[in-house]
């Protein structure tokens, strides 16, 4: 879900993105424990945006890796003498 108040997530480093997800998860659970359901809902929206960005990056990385492996083929892996 798009949130205009969030920064451009594509400019955040992967490690910072993972740290932010962890931090938001902790805040979400704290809000639930304190009975702050409305705050927890807002945190979930932000948390999902960060998770979606991370999943998109991981999917792109897997596509590049798969394409690279297809390009190399199995000829380099099997050496029959």
N, C-alpha and C positions, 0 to 999 in steps of 0.2 A: 504494500500500500504506500502510495506517495505521501510524504509529509513535507510541506514547503518549509518547515522550520528546521529540518535536518540539513546538515552540510552535504556537499557533494561527496557521496560515499566512495565514488570511484577514485578519489584522490587520497584516500586513507590507506596506509600500508596494511598488509595482511595481518601482521602481528598486532598492530593497534586495533584493527577491526575485531580480532579475537579477544583482546583484552576488554574492549568495550562491550562485547557480547557477554562476557563473564561478569562484568560489573553490573550490567543491566539485569542479568539473571538474579544476582544477589539482591538488587534493589526490588525486583519484582516479588521475590519470596518474602522479603522484609515487609513490603506493603501488604501482602496477603496475611501475614502473621498479625499485623497491626489492625486488620480489618478495614483497610483502605482500598476497597474494591475499585473505585473510580480511578485512583492513581495507578493501581495495578493494570487496569485496562489501557491506560495511556502508555505505560511502560511496555506492554505487550506489543502495541502498534510499532513503537520505535525498535524494539528488539527484533521483531519480524523483518523490518526493513534492513537491519544490519545482517541478519541471518541470510536473507535473500541475496544480498550483495556477495556474501562469502560463498554461498552455493553457486552463484553464477561464475565467480572466479574459479572455483574448483572445477566446474563443468568445462570451462574454456581451457583450463590447464589439461584436463583429461583428453579433450579433443586434440590439442596440440601434440600431446604425447602419443596418442593413437595414430595420428597422421604421420608422425616421425617414425614410428615403428613400422607402419605399412610401407613407408618410403624406403626404409632400410631392408625390409623383407627378411626372410629366414635364411638366406644364403650366407649371411655373415655369422649366423648362429651355429650352423651345421658345417663341420669341416671333416669331410671323409677323404682319407688318404689311402 
